[in-house]
């Protein structure tokens, strides 16, 4: 399971690097190098979920966000995340003295796939003078998501495995804070966090 996770993360990393290299090294005639050009349409690829990575959670998903700038202060965006949001194994051990059942254990394998649709409105609080789409923003968002959870529970005493499937749909409202920076003429670096979603 760990090898599969590393292979998938490696693949996502390689694809992201290729896309970034294509955008950065595109021919000069394809790039608009005027510093004050106002771009209304921005497409982003979300490949680095920082909070799950820092907390040690095993998640393998990718997201695509389309951002439409209404003017220099307000933008609308739609983010879609798709992939694996949980992938873990939990073992519980029993011993003779505490449970009076002899030494045994249960093992639960869980994998949860799903998707998120997150429309949001962003208000750009602080912008950079020479890069109009860059700066700090705040806004509100709606998170509509659906998860498909598969689990198996193995009992070492009975040698039986029980399987279960669960589906859940949720919707949440929240606020988002973040920063956006235009590193090159067509490469944006974006970091944001959503609260209460």
C-alpha positions, -999 to 999 in steps of 0.1 A, spaced: 0 0 0 29 24 8 46 16 -25 13 23 -44 10 56 -26 46 66 -34 42 56 -71 10 77 -74 25 107 -57 56 104 -79 34 103 -110 15 134 -99 48 152 -92 62 144 -126 31 155 -145 30 187 -125 67 194 -133 61 188 -170 32 212 -171 52 239 -153 81 234 -177 59 237 -207 43 269 -194 77 285 -184 96 276 -216 68 283 -241 80 303 -271 82 340 -265 56 348 -293 31 327 -273 36 347 -241 24 381 -233 53 398 -215 35 431 -208 36 435 -170 2 452 -166 -19 429 -188 -51 420 -170 -60 383 -174 -96 374 -169 -93 337 -172 -69 316 -150 -66 278 -149 -48 262 -119 -38 226 -111 -40 216 -75 -14 189 -67 -1 197 -32 -25 193 -3 -3 207 25 -25 200 56 -29 162 49 8 159 39 19 176 72 -5 155 93 7 122 78 -26 114 61 -24 93 29 -43 111 2 -38 109 -35 -59 134 -54 -56 161 -80 -77 192 -85 -84 217 -113 -95 252 -106 -110 277 -131 -108 314 -119 -127 342 -137 -117 377 -128 -147 400 -129 -125 430 -122 -93 437 -104 -109 432 -70 -134 404 -74 -131 369 -89 -152 338 -91 -137 303 -92 -147 266 -94 -124 240 -79 -128 203 -85 -108 177 -65 -110 140 -74 -92 110 -60 -85 90 -28 -91 109 5 -84 81 30 -63 50 27 -52 33 59 -50 0 79 -60 -1 116 -51 -31 138 -64 -37 173 -48 -64 195 -65 -83 223 -47 -103 250 -58 -131 274 -56 -111 306 -77 -81 295 -103 -96 273 -103 -133 285 -104 -144 249 -67 -153 243 -44 -134 220 -61 -122 189 -65 -91 167 -87 -74 142 -75 -56 111 -95 -30 93 -85 -18 58 -102 14 46 -101 33 14 -123 63 6 -126 77 -29 -146 108 -37 -148 143 -52 -153 179 -42 -169 207 -61 -160 241 -45 -174 273 -61 -161 304 -44 -161 342 -46 -128 360 -37 -122 396 -29 -86 406 -36 -76 427 -6 -40 435 -15 -26 435 -50 8 440 -64 13 471 -86 30 454 -115 12 421 -113 -25 428 -112 -38 392 -105 -13 387 -77 -19 395 -40 -39 384 -9 -75 375 -11 -104 365 12 -138 352 3 -166 326 8 -170 291 -6 -194 262 -8 -180 227 -6 -202 200 -22 -186 166 -18 -194 129 -21 -173 100 -6 -174 63 -14 -159 43 14 -149 6 12 -138 -12 43 -129 -48 52 -127 -61 88 -107 -93 95 -110 -111 128 -81 -135 136 -103 -156 160 -129 -165 135 -108 -160 104 -137 -142 88 -136 -110 68 -166 -86 68 -169 -61 39 -189 -29 39 -196 0 16 -208 34 26 -216 65 5 -220 100 19 -229 133 4 -222 166 22 -223 203 17 -205 230 38 -202 267 38 -170 285 48 -145 313 43 -113 311 24 -80 330 28 -50 329 6 -24 345 -16 -18 343 -53 15 352 -71 23 353 -108 58 338 -110 61 340 -148 38 354 -175 16 323 -173 26 305 -141 7 312 -109 16 300 -74 -14 299 -51 -18 289 -15 -51 290 4 -70 275 33 -107 272 39 -123 273 73 -156 257 84 -159 237 52 
